[in-house]
């Protein structure tokens, strides 16, 4: 589990398929159809199996699946630390892929007690939750970094260059780990925004990256689940390209997490900046 991991996602061909759709255009002479070259993002069923027990099945891009398994395990509270996963093996099954994890006996007992079976579509965060009480679980407190507006804008400017799958398919989300100067250190991509974030969390945890020295930038909206996953991993700042939900802001306030959204060139919204980070440098 301590092996060095790549700093960027796998190359696009591993998660994309060449296709020839018909492009239909209209001009003064009428409608015309022509075959075009296109790349489609792959999404496959991925099962996470703990000590022989299938716990979650999700639709995901078939890259960085070990990162996905570890990140999901940590952000969902199945594991408290990477060392509680003793072994991990990726297997090709008849109908998809399976990541077989061997975890500690204590964590397996706790997992069984949760009586959850999360089988859902891409990025489904609450499928299989058995009661309303389980829908919004307690969120841990984090320490937000002193993040400047200039750093947010710098990271935003680098984002597209670090998303090879998005560049060729236009159908994937990205989750990037950025240093406090806004330089992107690594990025993970997936057709599901939750999956992309879990892949990033797994990559960071597997390498033992210090999480007080950076922030996460995601190409999606900032939902409750995205805030909760960051806080559960010990990440103190989340920046989203799209909007935040009301519950995401509420949870960010409760956790002490810095939350920004609608990050676009030259502007972004700060939904919550903890008082401890009030002395940030606006000019970077």
PLY file of the C-alpha trace (Angstrom):
ply
format ascii 1.0
element vertex 284
property float x
property float y
property float z
element edge 283
property int vertex1
property int vertex2
end_header
0.00 0.00 0.00
2.99 2.33 0.23
4.15 1.92 -3.34
4.71 5.14 -5.28
1.70 6.02 -7.43
1.58 7.99 -10.68
0.82 11.68 -10.29
-1.69 11.83 -13.16
-4.50 9.67 -14.49
-4.00 6.90 -16.98
-3.84 7.90 -20.64
-7.19 8.47 -22.40
-7.16 5.32 -24.61
-7.53 3.17 -21.48
-10.82 4.91 -20.62
-12.08 5.90 -24.07
-13.42 4.12 -27.15
-13.19 5.30 -30.75
-16.56 5.67 -32.47
-18.01 7.12 -35.68
-21.28 8.95 -35.00
-23.22 10.75 -37.72
-22.91 14.52 -37.50
-26.07 16.22 -38.75
-25.83 19.84 -39.89
-28.25 22.25 -41.50
-27.36 24.85 -44.10
-29.10 26.72 -46.87
-29.53 23.57 -48.95
-31.04 21.48 -46.13
-29.89 18.80 -43.70
-26.67 16.85 -44.25
-25.27 13.84 -42.39
-21.61 12.84 -42.36
-19.65 10.30 -40.36
-17.29 11.86 -37.82
-14.47 10.57 -35.65
-15.27 10.70 -31.94
-14.05 9.26 -28.65
-16.51 7.93 -26.08
-15.74 7.74 -22.38
-15.95 4.18 -21.09
-17.98 3.36 -18.01
-18.03 -0.14 -16.60
-19.50 -1.82 -13.51
-16.89 -1.91 -10.76
-17.50 -4.01 -7.64
-15.69 -3.35 -4.38
-15.34 -6.63 -2.51
-14.16 -6.72 1.11
-12.82 -10.05 2.37
-15.00 -11.84 -0.16
-18.14 -9.77 0.52
-19.38 -7.52 -2.32
-20.29 -4.21 -0.71
-20.59 -1.62 -3.49
-21.07 -1.65 -7.24
-20.68 1.56 -9.21
-20.31 2.65 -12.80
-16.84 4.10 -13.25
-14.08 4.81 -15.73
-11.81 1.72 -15.81
-8.63 3.52 -14.69
-7.00 4.12 -11.30
-9.39 1.61 -9.72
-7.06 0.81 -6.82
-7.15 4.52 -5.95
-10.94 4.44 -6.25
-11.23 1.46 -3.92
-8.96 2.96 -1.27
-10.48 6.43 -1.53
-14.04 5.13 -1.32
-13.11 2.97 1.66
-11.69 5.97 3.50
-14.30 8.57 2.52
-17.16 6.21 3.39
-15.63 5.33 6.77
-15.06 1.67 5.94
-11.38 2.20 6.72
-9.91 4.75 9.10
-6.38 4.48 7.72
-4.79 2.99 4.59
-2.82 0.45 6.65
-6.11 -1.27 7.55
-6.17 -2.55 3.97
-3.74 -5.46 3.85
-4.05 -6.36 0.19
-5.82 -5.30 -2.98
-6.28 -7.11 -6.28
-8.04 -5.99 -9.47
-9.87 -8.79 -11.26
-11.72 -8.92 -14.55
-15.13 -10.52 -14.12
-17.68 -11.67 -16.69
-19.80 -8.53 -16.41
-17.25 -5.95 -15.30
-14.33 -5.42 -12.93
-13.88 -6.21 -9.26
-11.42 -4.83 -6.74
-10.82 -7.43 -4.05
-9.71 -5.84 -0.77
-8.46 -7.66 2.29
-9.13 -5.50 5.35
-8.69 -5.86 9.08
-11.09 -8.10 10.99
-12.32 -5.19 13.11
-13.19 -3.12 10.05
-14.93 -6.08 8.43
-17.09 -6.60 11.52
-18.04 -2.92 11.51
-18.80 -3.07 7.80
-21.16 -6.00 8.30
-22.92 -4.12 11.07
-23.69 -1.23 8.76
-25.88 -3.55 6.66
-25.46 -1.45 3.56
-25.41 -2.54 -0.05
-24.59 0.46 -2.24
-25.54 -0.59 -5.77
-26.23 2.37 -8.01
-25.55 4.43 -11.05
-22.60 6.72 -11.78
-21.69 8.86 -8.78
-24.57 7.67 -6.61
-23.69 8.68 -3.08
-26.60 7.52 -0.93
-28.01 4.46 -2.72
-28.65 1.67 -0.23
-28.92 3.93 2.80
-31.52 2.28 4.98
-32.97 5.22 6.89
-33.24 8.99 6.88
-30.95 9.10 9.91
-28.17 7.54 7.82
-28.54 10.05 4.97
-26.63 12.86 6.70
-23.90 11.47 8.90
-21.76 13.52 11.32
-18.97 15.40 9.59
-15.49 15.65 11.15
-13.82 18.98 11.82
-10.92 20.03 9.60
-8.41 22.86 9.56
-8.78 25.09 6.51
-5.56 26.33 4.90
-4.83 30.02 4.27
-5.81 29.83 0.61
-5.47 32.92 -1.57
-7.79 33.93 -4.37
-4.80 34.02 -6.71
-4.04 30.37 -5.94
-7.61 29.38 -6.79
-7.39 31.17 -10.11
-3.98 29.68 -10.92
-5.27 26.14 -10.33
-8.35 26.84 -12.43
-6.14 27.96 -15.28
-4.22 24.66 -15.18
-7.23 22.36 -14.85
-8.03 21.54 -18.48
-4.41 20.77 -19.32
-4.47 18.01 -16.67
-7.66 16.34 -17.98
-6.70 14.17 -20.97
-9.88 12.07 -20.84
-12.08 15.15 -20.76
-10.12 16.63 -23.64
-10.89 13.72 -25.99
-14.40 12.79 -24.80
-15.95 15.82 -23.11
-17.62 13.37 -20.72
-15.48 13.07 -17.60
-15.02 14.88 -14.32
-11.70 15.80 -12.78
-10.56 16.13 -9.17
-7.20 17.83 -8.68
-4.88 18.19 -5.70
-3.27 21.63 -5.76
-0.57 23.16 -3.60
-1.19 26.47 -1.83
0.26 28.35 -4.81
-2.39 26.80 -7.05
-0.10 24.39 -8.87
-1.84 21.11 -9.69
0.18 18.21 -8.25
-2.01 15.33 -9.40
-5.44 14.75 -10.90
-7.83 11.85 -11.26
-10.62 11.57 -13.85
-13.83 9.56 -13.97
-17.27 9.66 -15.57
-18.61 10.13 -12.02
-17.68 13.18 -9.96
-17.77 11.21 -6.70
-15.55 8.56 -8.24
-13.02 11.13 -9.44
-12.79 12.56 -5.93
-12.49 9.12 -4.34
-9.70 8.26 -6.79
-7.86 11.41 -5.77
-8.38 10.74 -2.06
-7.09 7.18 -2.51
-4.03 8.39 -4.38
-3.22 10.98 -1.73
-3.74 8.54 1.14
-1.70 5.82 -0.51
1.26 8.18 -0.85
0.87 9.74 2.59
0.54 13.28 1.20
0.26 16.01 3.86
-3.25 17.36 3.42
-2.70 20.65 5.22
-0.51 21.87 2.36
-3.07 22.05 -0.41
-6.67 22.02 -1.58
-8.97 20.13 -3.93
-10.36 21.55 -7.16
-13.22 19.67 -8.84
-14.72 20.20 -12.29
-18.24 19.64 -10.96
-20.65 21.17 -8.48
-19.99 20.98 -4.76
-22.66 18.73 -3.29
-23.05 17.51 0.27
-21.25 14.27 -0.59
-18.25 16.08 -2.07
-17.84 18.22 1.05
-18.30 15.22 3.31
-15.76 13.12 1.42
-13.15 15.90 1.64
-13.72 16.43 5.36
-13.64 12.68 6.03
-10.24 12.52 4.33
-8.90 15.47 6.33
-8.95 17.94 3.42
-9.65 21.50 4.57
-10.53 23.31 1.33
-12.69 22.46 -1.67
-13.07 24.58 -4.81
-15.70 23.69 -7.41
-16.14 24.90 -10.97
-19.92 24.85 -10.55
-22.26 25.84 -7.74
-22.50 24.57 -4.19
-25.73 23.23 -2.73
-27.25 24.67 0.44
-26.47 21.51 2.38
-22.87 21.57 1.14
-22.45 25.08 2.54
-24.07 24.07 5.82
-21.75 21.09 6.12
-18.70 23.17 5.23
-19.56 25.59 8.03
-19.98 22.74 10.48
-16.68 21.15 9.48
-14.69 24.39 9.28
-13.93 23.67 5.61
-13.19 26.44 3.13
-15.68 26.12 0.29
-15.59 28.02 -3.01
-17.64 27.55 -6.16
-18.46 28.93 -9.59
-14.72 29.16 -10.15
-14.34 30.79 -13.55
-11.50 32.83 -15.06
-11.26 36.05 -13.11
-13.98 35.28 -10.55
-15.20 32.76 -7.97
-17.60 32.66 -5.06
-16.50 32.04 -1.47
-19.37 30.22 0.23
-17.50 29.75 3.48
-14.10 30.89 4.68
-13.41 29.97 8.32
-12.30 32.79 10.60
-8.96 31.04 11.09
-8.16 31.78 7.45
-9.37 35.39 7.45
-5.85 36.75 7.12
-5.32 35.27 3.66
-3.44 37.24 1.00
-5.89 38.40 -1.64
-3.15 39.14 -4.12
-1.51 35.71 -3.64
0 1
1 2
2 3
3 4
4 5
5 6
6 7
7 8
8 9
9 10
10 11
11 12
12 13
13 14
14 15
15 16
16 17
17 18
18 19
19 20
20 21
21 22
22 23
23 24
24 25
25 26
26 27
27 28
28 29
29 30
30 31
31 32
32 33
33 34
34 35
35 36
36 37
37 38
38 39
39 40
40 41
41 42
42 43
43 44
44 45
45 46
46 47
47 48
48 49
49 50
50 51
51 52
52 53
53 54
54 55
55 56
56 57
57 58
58 59
59 60
60 61
61 62
62 63
63 64
64 65
65 66
66 67
67 68
68 69
69 70
70 71
71 72
72 73
73 74
74 75
75 76
76 77
77 78
78 79
79 80
80 81
81 82
82 83
83 84
84 85
85 86
86 87
87 88
88 89
89 90
90 91
91 92
92 93
93 94
94 95
95 96
96 97
97 98
98 99
99 100
100 101
101 102
102 103
103 104
104 105
105 106
106 107
107 108
108 109
109 110
110 111
111 112
112 113
113 114
114 115
115 116
116 117
117 118
118 119
119 120
120 121
121 122
122 123
123 124
124 125
125 126
126 127
127 128
128 129
129 130
130 131
131 132
132 133
133 134
134 135
135 136
136 137
137 138
138 139
139 140
140 141
141 142
142 143
143 144
144 145
145 146
146 147
147 148
148 149
149 150
150 151
151 152
152 153
153 154
154 155
155 156
156 157
157 158
158 159
159 160
160 161
161 162
162 163
163 164
164 165
165 166
166 167
167 168
168 169
169 170
170 171
171 172
172 173
173 174
174 175
175 176
176 177
177 178
178 179
179 180
180 181
181 182
182 183
183 184
184 185
185 186
186 187
187 188
188 189
189 190
190 191
191 192
192 193
193 194
194 195
195 196
196 197
197 198
198 199
199 200
200 201
201 202
202 203
203 204
204 205
205 206
206 207
207 208
208 209
209 210
210 211
211 212
212 213
213 214
214 215
215 216
216 217
217 218
218 219
219 220
220 221
221 222
222 223
223 224
224 225
225 226
226 227
227 228
228 229
229 230
230 231
231 232
232 233
233 234
234 235
235 236
236 237
237 238
238 239
239 240
240 241
241 242
242 243
243 244
244 245
245 246
246 247
247 248
248 249
249 250
250 251
251 252
252 253
253 254
254 255
255 256
256 257
257 258
258 259
259 260
260 261
261 262
262 263
263 264
264 265
265 266
266 267
267 268
268 269
269 270
270 271
271 272
272 273
273 274
274 275
275 276
276 277
277 278
278 279
279 280
280 281
281 282
282 283
